[in-house]
Amino acid sequence: MTGNRDDSLDERRRRLAEELAKVKAEDEAEVRAETNAAENRKGFAMAVKLSSEFISAIVVGAMLGYLLDYFVGTTPWGMIVLLLLGFCAGVLNVLRSTGAVAKPPLLEKADKRDEGGKGGV
């Protein structure tokens, strides 16, 4: 009788260990999926930010060029020049946002002054 009882206890322990292993594997898969989803959201947010900065710089350059041409009468040249400047500004904004290009020295000095002034007042 005790042999049968030990066998059933061992069988129940084995089944419990298998079920726990399945639950643990499912939990790990869920954690990996959540981590992956969070990284995807961050990447999408960065893509939207960079593309909006780039496109807005081009649009602003084109609008200013059109206005310059309209009021001054330099028909294609204001649009061409300011559109190219807008494109260059958009590329520079994207490079700054990604960290590929450092801030200009004047902006770095202003940031340092702002950081130093916060604690003193």
C-alpha positions in Angstrom: 0.0 0.0 0.0 2.8 2.5 0.8 4.5 1.7 -2.4 1.5 2.7 -4.4 1.1 5.8 -2.4 4.8 6.8 -3.0 4.3 6.2 -6.7 1.2 8.4 -6.9 3.1 11.1 -4.9 6.0 10.9 -7.3 3.6 11.1 -10.3 1.9 14.2 -8.8 5.3 15.8 -8.2 6.4 15.1 -11.7 3.1 16.6 -13.2 3.4 19.6 -10.9 7.0 20.2 -12.0 6.0 20.0 -15.7 3.1 22.4 -15.2 5.4 24.8 -13.3 7.9 24.6 -16.1 5.2 25.4 -18.7 3.9 28.4 -16.7 7.5 29.7 -16.2 8.2 29.4 -20.0 4.9 31.3 -20.8 5.8 34.0 -18.3 9.3 34.4 -19.8 7.8 34.6 -23.3 5.3 37.2 -22.2 8.1 39.3 -20.6 10.1 39.1 -23.8 7.1 40.1 -25.9 6.4 43.1 -23.6 10.1 44.2 -23.8 10.0 43.9 -27.6 6.8 45.9 -27.9 8.2 48.7 -25.7 11.3 48.9 -27.9 9.1 49.0 -31.0 7.1 51.8 -29.6 10.2 53.8 -28.8 11.5 53.2 -32.3 8.3 54.3 -33.9 8.2 57.5 -31.7 11.7 58.3 -32.7 10.9 57.8 -36.4 7.9 60.1 -36.2 9.9 62.7 -34.4 12.8 62.7 -36.9 10.5 62.7 -39.9 8.4 65.5 -38.6 11.5 67.6 -37.9 12.9 67.0 -41.3 9.6 67.7 -43.2 8.7 70.7 -41.2 12.1 72.3 -41.9 11.6 71.8 -45.7 8.0 73.1 -45.6 9.1 76.2 -43.6 11.9 76.9 -46.1 9.5 76.5 -49.1 6.9 78.8 -47.5 9.5 81.5 -46.7 10.8 81.2 -50.3 7.4 81.5 -51.7 6.6 84.6 -49.6 10.0 86.1 -50.5 9.2 85.5 -54.2 5.7 86.9 -53.9 6.7 90.2 -52.1 10.1 90.8 -53.7 9.4 89.4 -57.2 12.4 87.1 -57.5 10.2 84.4 -58.9 12.0 81.1 -58.8 15.2 82.0 -56.9 13.9 82.7 -53.4 12.0 79.5 -53.4 14.9 77.5 -54.7 17.4 79.0 -52.3 15.2 78.8 -49.2 14.0 75.3 -50.1 17.6 74.1 -50.2 18.3 75.9 -46.9 15.3 74.2 -45.4 16.5 70.9 -46.6 20.0 71.5 -45.0 18.4 72.7 -41.8 16.2 69.5 -41.7 19.2 67.2 -42.2 21.1 69.1 -39.5 18.1 68.8 -37.1 17.9 65.1 -37.7 21.6 64.7 -37.1 21.4 66.7 -33.9 18.4 64.7 -32.6 20.2 61.4 -33.2 23.4 62.6 -31.5 25.5 62.4 -34.7 26.4 66.1 -34.5 27.1 68.1 -31.4 25.3 71.3 -30.5 26.9 74.6 -31.5 29.2 76.0 -28.9 27.0 78.9 -28.1 24.1 76.6 -27.2 26.3 74.4 -25.1 27.4 77.5 -23.1 23.8 78.6 -22.6 22.8 75.1 -21.4 25.7 75.1 -18.9 24.6 78.6 -17.6 21.0 77.4 -17.2 22.1 74.3 -15.3 24.3 76.4 -13.0 21.7 79.1 -12.4 19.0 76.6 -11.3 20.6 75.6 -8.1 21.7 79.0 -7.0 18.4 80.8 -6.9 
